[in-house]
Amino acid sequence: MGFVTPQGMTKADLVELIYERVGYSRKEACEVVEAVFAIIRDSLRHGQKVKISGFGTFLVNQKHARRGRNPQTGEPITIDSRRVLSFKPSQVLKERVNDGSKPAV
């Protein structure tokens, strides 16, 4: 694998890997990465599930408003409803991350 920054893989690292492995120019590789992210982002923004076979599923869940407490004062507050992004890895990805061994339960 190519160079990966200390904080993990970045978008620039993805572009570099596509450049090395596929043979696109760096500009073309950057456009591909940006286009893929834009498609995923727009689909999620419209509430659609994004399922990538062998990788996993991105989905947006609606969290309802609920009561909570301010941790500093203990005062009751209402936590607004919101949409949260979730990712569920596929079984194939789980197995590959764990080198083919079964994940610990």
Summary of the structure (lengths in Angstrom):
residues: 105
radius of gyration: 19.2
end to end distance: 30.0
largest distance: 58.5
contacts: 208
relative contact order: 0.10
helix: 37%
strand: 28%
